[in-house]
Amino acid sequence: MNNTILDRRQCFDSAFVEVMNDYTARWDTEDQSWTPQDALQSYKLEWSKHRKAPVRSPISADELRLVCLSKALEPLPVTVNAAYARSFFEQVEQQEDAFVSLFPGVEETLEALSQNYKLAIISNGHFRRLLGSLHKLKLTEWISPDRLFSSEKDGPRKPHPLIFETAMKAMNTTANHSVMVGNSWRNDVVGATSCGMDAIWIHPGNMKKVSERRIGKQKVIIVRSFRQLQHTF
């Protein structure tokens, strides 16, 4: 769901800047040209640098967020510790729901797919937030709440096969009659194909508009955007 049909990256960016506006209003900086948008770019650059390092750091996601936030707030007279970072990102998370939005073409694509397929969501996200987004964005027209499967509620996190099997059982279907669509190669594609499902990987950086590969006996179609599914099936 997140970063497949919901643009969570844009939600995070907007929420980060919104919360940063509140925080930076408390201090004057020597560099008056520095803005919350600069903080966001600094944060994302630092995050990307760590994630793309030849040898990935063994620190946890929370520790990495602390490191990146410290870098982003260097121009401010504030010490960023674990408690500060936790409070900051709790507020970002609360704000994210106000900015949640769909990728272009999602509604039209869901409408087209629903004519021939039963649609469901399998996500590692928090069930409450997923359910809230499902209702807020009026996605229940195509995906009912009982077809929303979250690792928080229904089993271990993807790519563990059990959550896929739980969803298929509830949907009264089998792997050879199911297809998983997602943006994560490891969680969505590898997880689904390990259960005997074919998969579609949404990969905006794919060189070709549509391409195909296999993992064992399973077929994996690679597309650039969710809206391409209308022309894939």
Secondary structure by P-SEA (a helix, b strand, c coil): ccccccaaaaaaaaaaaaaaaaaacccccccccccaaaaaaaaaaaaaaaaaccccccccaaaaaaaaaaaaaccccccccaaaaaaaaaaaaaacccccccccaaaaaaaaaacccbbbbbccccaaaaaaaaaaacccccccccccccccccccccccaaaaaaaaaaacccccccccccccccccaaaaaaaccccccccccccccccccccccbbbbbbcccccccccc
